[in-house]
Amino acid sequence: MTLDVTLVGTTTKIAVLNLKPGQVVYSEAGKFLFASDDVVMETKLSAPSAPGQPAAAPAGAGGAFGGLLRGAMDAGKRMLAGESFAFTHFHTTGGDGLLGLAGVIPGEMRALELDGATTWFAEKDAFVAAEAGVNFDIAFSGLRQGMSGGEGFVLEKFTGVGTLLIAGAGDFIDINPADYGGRIRVDTGCIVAWDSSIRYGVQRVGAMNRQGAMNALFGGEGMSLATVEGNGRVILQSLTLDGLAKALEKNAGAGDKKTGLGMGGIFSGSAD
């Protein structure tokens, strides 16, 4: 039974879910917006089991301790990926239930359908929610990618079957490197997610010469660009968190620093 998801909104997308009896959705803490009265919310350390699968903790001696230990390990993984310590589980007790979820910054959201054969990787903080059957894990990007890439050392990894909701900043664009020669260079902070058919890497902006130094120092991209290669799906965001933070910092208190006595043009602007 496919999860019924509608994405609404302009500046910031909201996911409106129509939960059927038996469907379970789990989200990161802090992504909840609203729910109908028959939707039950429970906070747990682990993701729910897929329908028809046994619960993670076995019965018998040591079962409770084993389940608690696995839950603590799962929570530790999520914290490495920048997510909350616990998940919030949602299900309906009667008929259809209404549930609203959203990201925490102005931007897009995307519903991905996992088929059990394709693994998805995402930047830290991209996860919003998923239905039972989608497994949340972490992956390590490697030393060079972690040091130079915008995604850091730890990536979010999703496997299994079901609907996955991810969010990012600004607008999204889906792109396949195979449509453009097989390889695309991207600002290191613009990659949101990619499937397992894509190879993610990092390269230097330019050669170690005068122009390369100019690119690195004044081009706004730093020393490195991310690369995505292969025949698959990549989701990019138009706004980076680093760029947003710098813009907010630059313009913080700009209303108190205006100069030029309202004459406009070169006589207006901030005191900086």
Secondary structure, DSSP 8 states (H G I E B T S, - for coil): ---EEEEE-SSS-EEEEEE-TT-EEEEETT-EEEE-TTEEEEEESS----TTS--SS-SSTTHHHHHHHHHHHHHHHHHHTT--SSEEEEEESSS-EEEEEE-SSSB-EEEEEEESS--EEE-TT-EEEEETTEEEEEEE--HHHHHHSTT-SEEEEEEEEEEEEEE-SB-EEEE-GGGGTTEEEE-TT-EEEEETTEEEEEEESS-SSHHHHHHHHHSSSTTEEEEEEESS-EEEESS-HHHHHHHHHHHTTHHHH--STT--GGG-S---
